[in-house]
């Protein structure tokens, strides 16, 4: 069966199958997720949410319904997230969709202590805290608390919504979670953040609104840059050279590129809460990224809080096996457009100056497709890390057949690839986005990438065209050269660990492969990258300082060694000479 025939059968199956859980409107979403729904926004019975994990599950349902699915069904031109946008490193989006919802919130695994909190917000009172401590069935303070809460919330809404709010919620305890779905459209019209916390009995409620999350961006960047060795006190040139790298790495640890104030303050607030040992969850939805990002700390044993993102994503048509599985299970929000609810969880990485992929702050740890009716998660599919899709997209770019959109250097939106200038800009963005994946993926994938790029960038038919846009061409070539050299440095790092092409190697093979690799690399650094040369020197020195190697071969006299031992000693000397050459090259470049 050909791929085309298989794809046709898959799509025929999608369009002809009868789904038990077909979703036709947002109001029908998560009807079978376990919540006691009465109608679209209310419940048959009170909710009992007593843990941060339970609150997370509840908020997932409410926020996906009102912030993703509702605008998707109500707006014909809803801007879906391209799956690659959920792959680190993240790109800033220059377009703000003001007709889409946006919010931020924080939830704590404890009751609030108003004066002692480290941020400002308008407090909402839990009725249970008052009535639970009062004697008798009626509490004279109950009406006062309801009025106080509704007044507090109303005062932070736009005036045009005051009448609607009073008519719907004037006599309602707006702090109770049961009313949160009904309040959601109004809360989305409110500036600043929401606050969730436990009451004195351990039940979660809406504890505040109009929260300002403090963020000392300047101090955080400088402290982090000093900590990882990218800054030095008083060194302005070093600061200028590395500031954007440090800024981007720090933000990416918490799930964002360099972005707007709402997401920046949320990320830095989460960083501060984690340092304080708080049990918390920070959640933010930007009007540019259309993605619900959650930063949650459930354990002080982790160096960083966990980060995940939820968005509406179209599945690539080439992923026929995944499409068949999703169709069979009824996981599509819109089967014709192949739209799913995708949750991606990330793993943070500590900065390592000696690692050639030192810019890697995040990597994908887990992908889950969320069922739009039951809320169940499908975990075995690879939606966003498919190397075949990456390669197909690269082919489409160089052929001028790709019709998507990218952000070039954070300040220019490029649509489609109908000219060589646009193709080069797309290539620059593609190489920047997938740099560490190209460095780390299989030899077969890398060979295919090199073949496509060489055929395009070195094509004699395009010499004249590329000559007319020399600066842009050199930017792309520099990015490509960096990846080629970094790939070799990554091999050197593997060799240092005495692993080569997945197999354990001897000390002799380690030295022989390292010498051969460095001899070749020495002639490639005409395109000089100081970071890579520094990694070469650090990795080489680590090999040379291996205590077992030095003790058993280098410190012994030749007559004490076998032929194999003397061969190791000769290779060791060659490696010393090569590392000295790289040191000399680096010194000359810095002078």
C-alpha positions in Angstrom: 0.0 0.0 0.0 1.4 3.4 -1.0 1.6 6.3 1.4 -1.0 8.2 -0.7 -3.4 5.2 -0.5 -2.9 4.9 3.2 -3.5 8.6 3.8 -6.7 8.4 1.7 -8.0 5.5 3.7 -7.2 7.3 7.0 -9.1 10.4 5.9 -12.0 8.3 4.6 -12.1 6.7 8.0 -12.2 10.1 9.8 -15.0 11.5 7.7 -17.2 8.4 7.7 -16.7 7.1 11.3 -19.4 7.8 13.9 -17.9 9.2 17.0 -19.6 8.6 20.3 -18.1 11.8 21.7 -18.4 14.2 18.7 -17.8 17.8 19.8 -19.9 20.3 17.8 -20.0 23.3 20.2 -17.8 24.4 23.1 -20.7 24.0 25.6 -20.5 20.3 25.1 -16.9 20.0 26.0 -15.8 18.0 29.1 -19.4 16.8 29.7 -18.1 13.5 30.9 -15.0 14.6 32.8 -16.4 13.7 36.2 -17.6 17.2 37.2 -21.3 17.4 38.3 -22.4 19.7 35.5 -26.0 21.2 35.7 -25.7 23.4 32.7 -22.9 25.1 30.7 -21.5 27.0 33.7 -23.0 25.6 36.9 -23.1 22.4 38.9 -25.7 20.2 40.5 -23.8 20.0 43.8 -21.1 21.9 45.7 -17.5 21.2 44.7 -15.0 19.9 47.2 -11.5 20.8 46.0 -8.9 20.5 48.7 -5.5 19.9 47.0 -3.5 21.9 44.4 -3.7 18.9 42.0 -7.5 18.8 42.2 -7.6 22.5 41.6 -5.3 22.1 38.6 -7.7 19.5 37.1 -10.7 21.8 37.7 -9.0 24.8 36.2 -7.8 22.8 33.2 -11.4 22.1 32.3 -12.7 25.7 32.9 -9.8 27.4 31.2 -9.7 25.1 28.2 -13.5 25.5 27.7 -13.6 29.3 28.1 -10.2 30.4 26.9 -9.5 28.0 24.0 -12.6 26.1 22.9 -15.1 28.9 23.2 -13.1 31.4 21.0 -12.3 28.6 18.6 -16.0 27.8 18.0 -17.1 31.4 18.1 -14.5 32.9 15.8 -14.1 31.5 12.3 -10.5 32.8 11.9 -9.2 31.5 15.3 -5.4 31.4 15.0 -4.4 27.9 15.8 -0.9 27.1 17.2 1.5 25.5 14.9 2.9 22.5 16.7 6.5 23.6 16.2 5.7 26.7 18.4 5.5 24.3 21.4 9.0 23.1 20.8 11.8 25.0 22.7 13.3 27.4 22.1 10.2 29.5 21.9 9.7 32.4 19.6 7.9 35.7 20.4 4.8 36.4 18.4 4.5 40.0 17.1 0.8 39.8 16.7 -1.5 40.5 19.6 -5.0 39.1 19.1 -7.0 41.5 21.2 -10.3 39.7 20.6 -8.9 36.6 22.3 -8.9 36.1 26.1 -5.8 36.6 28.3 -5.3 36.3 32.0 -2.8 35.4 34.8 -3.4 33.8 38.1 -1.7 32.3 41.1 -2.9 29.5 43.4 -1.4 28.6 46.8 -1.5 25.3 48.7 -2.4 27.1 51.9 -4.7 29.9 53.2 -3.7 33.5 52.5 -2.1 35.7 55.1 -3.0 39.1 53.7 -0.5 41.3 55.4 2.4 38.8 55.1 2.0 38.1 51.4 4.7 39.4 49.0 2.4 40.8 46.4 -0.6 43.1 46.2 -4.2 42.0 45.4 -7.8 42.7 46.4 -8.9 40.2 48.9 -12.1 38.1 48.6 -13.4 36.5 51.7 -14.5 32.9 52.1 -18.0 32.6 53.6 -17.0 29.3 55.2 -14.3 31.1 57.2 -17.1 33.3 58.7 -20.1 31.0 58.9 -18.1 28.0 59.9 -17.0 29.8 63.0 -20.3 31.4 63.9 -22.9 29.8 66.1 -26.3 28.7 64.8 -27.5 28.3 61.2 -27.6 31.9 60.3 -24.7 34.3 60.4 -25.4 38.1 60.4 -22.1 38.6 58.7 -22.9 36.5 55.7 -24.8 39.2 53.7 -22.0 41.7 54.5 -19.4 39.3 53.2 -21.3 38.7 50.0 -21.8 42.4 49.4 -18.1 43.1 50.2 -16.9 40.4 47.8 -19.2 41.5 44.9 -18.3 45.2 45.5 -14.6 44.3 45.4 -15.0 42.4 42.2 -17.3 44.9 40.5 -14.9 47.8 41.2 -12.2 46.1 39.1 -14.5 45.4 36.1 -15.0 47.9 33.3 -18.0 50.1 34.0 -19.9 48.8 31.0 -20.1 45.4 32.7 -21.2 46.6 36.2 -25.0 46.2 35.5 -24.6 42.7 34.0 -22.4 41.7 36.9 -24.9 43.0 39.5 -27.9 41.4 37.9 -26.2 38.0 37.7 -24.1 37.9 40.8 -25.4 40.6 43.1 -26.5 38.1 45.7 -24.0 35.4 45.0 -20.9 34.3 46.9 -18.5 34.9 44.1 -15.6 33.4 46.0 -17.0 29.9 45.7 -15.5 27.6 43.0 -19.0 26.6 41.9 -19.5 30.1 40.4 -16.0 30.3 38.8 -17.1 29.0 35.3 -20.0 31.5 35.2 -17.6 34.3 36.3 -15.0 33.4 33.8 -16.1 35.7 30.9 -16.2 38.7 33.3 -12.9 37.8 34.9 -11.3 37.8 31.5 -12.3 41.4 31.1 -10.4 42.3 34.3 -6.9 43.6 34.5 -4.1 41.9 36.4 -4.3 38.5 38.1 -6.6 36.2 40.0 -5.7 34.5 43.3 -6.8 31.1 44.4 -6.2 29.7 47.9 -7.5 27.4 50.6 -9.8 28.6 53.3 -9.2 27.7 57.0 -11.0 24.4 56.4 -8.8 23.5 53.4 -11.3 24.1 50.6 -10.2 26.2 47.6 -11.9 29.4 46.7 -11.3 32.6 44.7 -9.3 34.5 47.2 -8.5 37.6 45.4 -8.5 39.6 42.2 -6.5 42.5 40.6 -3.2 40.9 41.7 0.1 42.4 40.8 3.0 39.9 40.5 6.3 41.6 41.5 9.2 41.1 39.2 12.6 42.6 39.6 13.8 41.8 36.1 17.0 43.7 36.1 18.3 42.1 39.3 17.1 38.6 38.3 19.0 38.7 35.0 22.2 40.1 36.5 22.1 37.5 39.4 21.5 34.7 37.0 24.1 35.9 34.6 26.7 36.1 37.3 25.7 32.7 38.6 26.3 30.9 35.3 29.4 32.8 34.5 28.1 34.9 31.6 28.6 38.2 33.4 31.4 39.6 35.5 31.0 42.5 37.9 31.9 45.7 36.2 32.5 44.1 32.8 30.2 46.1 30.5 31.4 44.5 27.3 30.7 41.0 28.6 27.3 42.1 29.8 26.4 43.6 26.5 27.6 40.5 24.6 25.7 38.0 26.8 22.7 39.9 28.1 20.2 38.6 25.5 21.4 35.0 25.9 21.0 35.2 29.7 17.6 36.9 29.4 16.3 34.3 26.9 17.7 31.3 28.9 16.2 32.6 32.1 12.8 33.2 30.6 12.8 29.8 28.8 13.4 28.0 32.0 9.9 29.1 32.9 8.3 28.4 29.5 8.5 31.7 27.7 10.6 33.6 25.1 11.4 37.3 25.8 7.8 38.5 26.0 5.3 40.9 27.3 5.0 42.1 30.9 2.1 39.8 31.9 4.1 36.6 31.1 7.4 38.0 32.2 6.1 39.0 35.7 4.3 35.6 36.0 7.6 33.8 35.2 9.7 35.8 37.7 7.0 35.6 40.4 7.0 31.8 40.0 10.8 31.9 40.3 10.6 33.8 43.5 7.8 31.6 45.0 9.9 28.5 44.2 12.9 30.0 46.0 10.7 30.6 49.0 9.6 27.0 49.1 6.0 27.8 48.4 3.5 25.1 47.2 2.0 27.0 44.3 0.7 27.2 40.7 1.1 30.2 38.4 -0.9 30.2 35.2 -0.9 32.6 32.3 -2.6 32.9 28.9 -1.2 35.5 26.5 -3.2 37.1 23.7 -0.2 36.6 21.5 0.7 33.0 22.2 -2.8 31.6 22.6 -1.3 29.1 25.0 -2.2 28.3 28.6 1.2 28.0 30.4 1.3 26.5 33.9 4.2 26.8 36.3 3.7 24.5 39.3 5.8 23.6 42.3 4.7 20.6 44.2 8.0 19.6 45.6 11.0 21.4 46.9 13.3 18.6 45.7 13.2 19.9 42.1 15.7 22.6 41.1 12.9 24.3 39.1 9.1 24.2 39.1 7.4 22.1 36.4 6.3 23.9 33.2 3.6 22.8 30.8 1.6 24.3 28.0 -1.9 23.6 26.6 -3.0 24.8 23.2 -5.2 24.0 20.2 -2.9 22.4 17.6 -3.6 21.0 14.1 -2.0 17.6 13.5 0.1 17.5 10.3 -1.6 15.6 7.5 1.5 13.4 7.0 1.0 11.9 10.5 -1.4 9.3 9.2 -1.0 6.8 12.1 -1.6 9.5 14.7 -4.6 10.8 12.8 -6.1 7.3 12.7 -5.6 6.8 16.5 -7.0 10.2 17.3 -10.0 9.7 15.0 -10.8 6.3 16.5 -10.8 7.7 20.0 -12.8 10.8 19.2 -9.9 13.1 20.3 -10.4 15.7 17.6 -12.0 19.1 18.4 -12.5 19.6 14.7 -11.8 16.5 12.7 -11.9 18.2 9.3 -9.1 20.6 10.4 -7.5 17.8 12.6 -7.5 20.1 15.6 -6.6 18.6 19.0 -6.1 19.9 22.6 -2.4 19.2 23.2 -0.6 19.5 26.5 3.2 19.5 26.5 5.2 19.1 29.7 8.9 20.2 29.7 12.1 19.3 31.5 14.4 22.1 32.6 18.2 21.8 32.2 20.8 23.6 34.3 23.2 25.8 32.4 26.4 24.0 31.5 29.1 26.2 29.9 31.0 23.2 28.7 28.1 21.7 26.8 27.9 22.6 23.1 24.1 22.8 23.6 24.5 25.2 26.5 21.5 27.3 25.2 19.2 24.3 26.0 17.0 25.5 28.9 14.0 23.2 28.2 13.3 20.0 26.4 10.0 18.1 25.8 9.4 15.5 28.5 5.8 14.4 27.8 3.0 15.0 25.3 -0.7 14.4 26.0 -3.7 14.8 23.8 -6.7 15.7 25.9 -10.1 14.3 25.0 -12.5 17.2 24.5 -15.4 15.4 26.2 -14.0 13.0 28.8 -10.8 14.9 29.6 -8.8 11.6 29.3 -5.2 11.9 28.1 -3.7 10.0 25.2 0.0 9.8 25.9 1.7 7.6 23.3 1.6 9.9 20.3 4.5 12.1 19.2 2.8 15.2 17.7 5.5 17.8 17.9 8.9 16.0 17.8 8.4 14.1 14.5 11.7 14.3 12.6 10.0 13.4 9.3 7.8 16.5 9.6 10.8 18.6 10.4 12.6 17.3 7.3 9.5 17.7 5.1 9.2 21.3 6.2 12.8 22.0 5.4 12.3 20.6 1.9 9.2 22.8 1.5 11.2 25.9 2.5 14.0 25.4 0.0 11.6 24.6 -2.8 9.5 27.6 -2.1 6.4 25.5 -1.3 6.0 26.4 2.4 3.1 28.8 3.1 3.4 29.3 6.8 4.6 32.3 8.8 7.7 32.9 10.9 9.2 35.7 13.0 12.5 36.7 11.6 14.9 38.0 14.3 12.0 38.9 16.6 10.9 41.9 14.6 9.7 40.9 11.1 6.9 38.7 10.1 7.6 36.6 7.0 4.7 35.0 5.1 5.4 32.1 2.7 8.6 31.3 0.8 7.9 32.6 -2.8 11.3 34.4 -3.1 14.8 33.4 -2.3 15.0 36.3 0.3 12.1 34.8 2.1 13.5 31.3 1.9 16.8 32.5 3.5 14.9 34.2 6.3 12.8 31.1 6.8 16.0 29.0 6.8 17.6 31.3 9.4 14.5 30.9 11.6 14.3 27.2 11.0 18.0 26.6 11.8 17.7 28.8 14.9 14.6 27.0 16.1 16.0 23.5 15.6 19.7 24.2 16.2 20.1 21.9 19.2 17.9 19.2 17.7 20.0 19.1 14.5 23.1 18.9 16.7 21.7 16.1 18.8 19.6 14.0 16.5 20.6 10.8 14.5 23.3 10.7 11.9 20.7 9.8 9.3 18.6 12.8 10.1 21.6 15.1 10.1 22.8 13.7 6.7 19.5 14.4 5.2 19.5 18.0 6.5 23.0 18.6 5.2 22.1 17.3 1.8 19.1 19.6 1.4 21.0 22.7 2.7 24.1 22.1 0.6 22.0 21.6 -2.5 20.3 24.9 -1.9 22.9 27.1 -0.4 25.8 25.9 -2.7 23.8 25.7 -5.9 25.7 27.3 -8.8 22.4 28.5 -10.2 21.8 30.7 -7.2 25.3 32.3 -6.9 24.2 35.6 -8.5 20.9 35.7 -6.5 22.7 35.1 -3.2 25.4 37.6 -4.1 22.8 40.3 -4.3 21.7 39.6 -0.7 25.2 38.8 0.7 24.6 39.9 4.3 21.4 37.7 4.7 23.2 34.8 3.0 26.1 35.0 5.3 23.8 35.1 8.3 22.3 31.8 7.2 25.7 30.3 6.3 27.1 31.3 9.7 24.2 29.6 11.5 24.7 26.5 9.4 28.5 26.5 10.0 27.9 26.8 13.7 25.6 23.7 13.6 28.2 21.7 11.6 31.0 22.6 14.0 28.8 22.1 17.1 27.8 18.6 15.8 31.5 17.7 15.8 32.0 19.2 19.3 29.1 17.1 20.5 30.8 14.0 19.1 33.9 15.1 21.1 31.8 15.3 24.2 30.5 11.8 23.6 34.1 10.5 23.0 35.2 12.1 26.3 32.6 9.8 28.0 34.1 6.9 26.0 31.0 6.5 24.0 31.1 6.7 20.2 28.1 6.1 18.0 26.3 4.5 20.9 29.0 2.0 21.8 31.5 1.9 24.6 35.1 2.5 23.5 38.5 2.0 24.9 41.0 4.7 26.0 43.0 4.1 22.8 39.9 4.5 20.6 38.9 7.6 22.6 42.2 9.3 21.9 42.4 8.2 18.3 38.9 9.5 17.5 39.5 12.7 19.4 42.7 13.5 17.5 41.1 12.7 14.1 38.1 14.9 14.9 40.1 17.9 16.1 42.4 17.7 13.1 39.4 18.1 10.8 37.7 20.7 13.0 40.9 22.8 13.1 40.4 23.6 9.4 36.7 24.4 9.7 37.0 27.2 12.3 37.7 29.8 9.6 34.1 30.6 10.7 35.1 31.2 14.3 32.8 30.7 17.2 34.4 31.4 20.5 31.9 29.3 22.5 32.6 26.2 20.5 36.4 26.6 20.7 36.1 27.1 24.5 34.0 23.9 24.6 36.7 22.0 22.6 39.4 23.2 25.0 37.4 22.3 28.1 36.5 18.9 26.7 40.0 18.2 25.6 41.5 19.2 29.0 39.0 16.9 30.7 40.3 14.0 28.6 43.9 14.9 29.3 43.2 15.1 33.0 41.5 11.7 33.2 43.2 10.3 36.4 43.1 6.6 35.2 44.6 7.6 31.9 47.4 9.7 33.5 48.2 7.2 36.2 48.3 4.1 34.1 49.8 5.3 30.9 51.2 8.9 30.9 53.1 8.9 34.2 54.8 5.6 33.4 58.1 5.2 31.5 57.9 3.8 28.0 59.7 0.6 29.0 57.0 -0.1 31.6 54.2 0.0 28.9 53.0 -2.5 26.4 52.8 -1.6 22.7 49.2 -0.6 23.3 50.2 1.6 26.2 52.9 3.3 24.2 50.4 3.9 21.4 48.1 5.6 23.9 51.0 7.8 25.1 51.7 8.9 21.6 48.1 9.7 20.9 47.9 11.6 24.2 50.9 13.8 23.1 49.1 14.5 19.8 46.0 15.5 21.7 48.0 17.9 23.9 49.5 19.5 20.8 46.0 20.0 19.2 44.5 21.5 22.3 47.5 23.9 22.5 46.7 24.9 18.9 43.1 25.6 19.7 44.3 27.7 22.7 46.6 29.7 20.4 43.8 30.2 17.9 41.5 31.5 20.7 44.2 33.8 22.0 44.8 35.3 18.6 41.1 35.8 18.0 40.7 37.6 21.3 43.7 40.0 20.8 
